[in-house]
């Protein structure tokens, strides 16, 4: 069997994700019921993982699903930033974030920062029901997975020199 070669153009390191994933559940106000309906439909699969959420969404999910959900503050009160910090500290593996593309958000800057952090740290992200369905049903969801990490500070240094 051929050993995988590291491609420095793609990754600088990997972070292993365990079979039991830490999943963040987030939804803007006009998308909360959609997320809760999706979560209820996928309750058995979600029960196999650790769940996290921003204040209101996390509390609503815990009540609706009857599962433990660790809740951060409400998104506009810093919950988005707390989840971003958890991603940076490798405490969140997957994010399901049903955001509202048609409604202005008072914390839009925080939302954009959270989405950017997901990309920087290569976190699987679902922003609507279809992508969440594909993500939760992936064969990788209950397996160990090595998440590629790019060291962007090295990229910046190369561009400057």
N, C-alpha and C positions, 0 to 999 in steps of 0.2 A: 504494500500500500504506500502510495506516495505521500510524503509529509508536506503539510501546507507550508508554503513559503510566505513570509511576511512581505507585504508590498508597502514600502515606505511612502509611496504616493497616496495610499489610501488610509493607512492607520499608523499610529505611533505606539499604541498599546491596546489591550483589551480589558474589559471588566466582566467577570463572569456573573451571569444572572442565574440564580437558583431556579429549580422547577416551580417552587412556590413564589410567585411574583408579588411585588408590592405595587398595587394598582391605585392610581389617583383618579378619583371621579370628580369632575367639575362641570358645572353648567351655568350659563347665564340665565337670568330670570325667565325669559321666554322659551328656554330650551330645557328647563328642569323636568317638566312632566315627560318630555321625550326621553331624556336620560333615565328617569326612574322607570318608565315603561320598558326601555331596553334592558336595564339592570334586573328588573323583575323577571323578564323573559329568560335572562342568562344567569339567574340566581344560583343554580347548581354549580355552574362553572366558576362564578365569582367566589362562591363559598370555599373553593379550593385554594384561594389566594388571600393575601392581606390587603384590606381595603383602607384607603385614605380619602379624605375629601375636604374641600373648603367648607366653612361653617354651616351654612344653610343646606347646601347640597349634600354634604356628608351626613348631617343629622336626618334629613329626609330619607336618604338611602338606608341608613341604619333602621329607621322606623319601618319603612316599606318592606325591606328585605328580611328583617329580623336577624341581621348579621352585625358583628362588631365593625364599626368604621371609625378609625382614628380621625378626628376632625381638627383642622387648623382654624384660623380665624376666617371670617367671611372674606371673599375675594377683595372687595373694595377697601377692607380694613387691614390688608396685608397678607391675606391667605394665599394669594397667587405668589407673592414673594416668598412666603414660607415653603410652599411646594417647590419653587425654583431652587431654594436653598437645599431642600431634601434631595432634589435631583443631583445637584452639585456634590453632595455628600454620599452619593450612591445609595440612597435610601428609598428611591422610587425607581421602578423598572419600566412601567408602562403608564401612559396617561390617556384617559378617555375624557376629552374636553369638548362638550357640545357647546360651542360658542355661537353667539348670535351675530351673523354678518350684516344684519340690517338695522340693528339698534346701537346707537352711540352708547359707549360705556364710560362712566366717570373715571375708571381706572384703566383706560385703554393702553396707556404706556406700560403698566404692569402686565397686562395680558400679552402684549407684543414681546415683552422681555421674557415671559414664561415660555412662549412658543419658540423664541430664539434659543433659550437654554435647552429645550428639548432637542433641537437640531444640533447644537454644539455638543451635547453629551450623548447624541445618537439614541434617544429614547423613542420607542415606538409610540406614535401619537395618532389617535383617532379623533376627528373633529365632527363626525356625523355618524348616523346610525349604520350606514353601509360600511364605512371603514371600521367602525367598532365591531360589526359582525365578522368581517374578515379577520380582524386582529384576534378576537376572543376564540375564533374557531381554528386558528393557526395550529399546526402540529408542533410549533415551537413553544406554544404557550405553557406547556407543562413539562418542558425539558430544560436542561442547563443550556445556556446560550452565551457565547462570548461576544459581547458588544464591542465593536471597534470604536476606539477613541482617537481623535485627531488632536495633536498638540498644536493648537493654533498659534501659540507663542513662537514656535519654531517657524511656522509659515510667515509670520510677521517679520522675523529676523532675516529670512531669506529674501523677502521683498525689499527690505531696507538696504541690504548689502548689494 
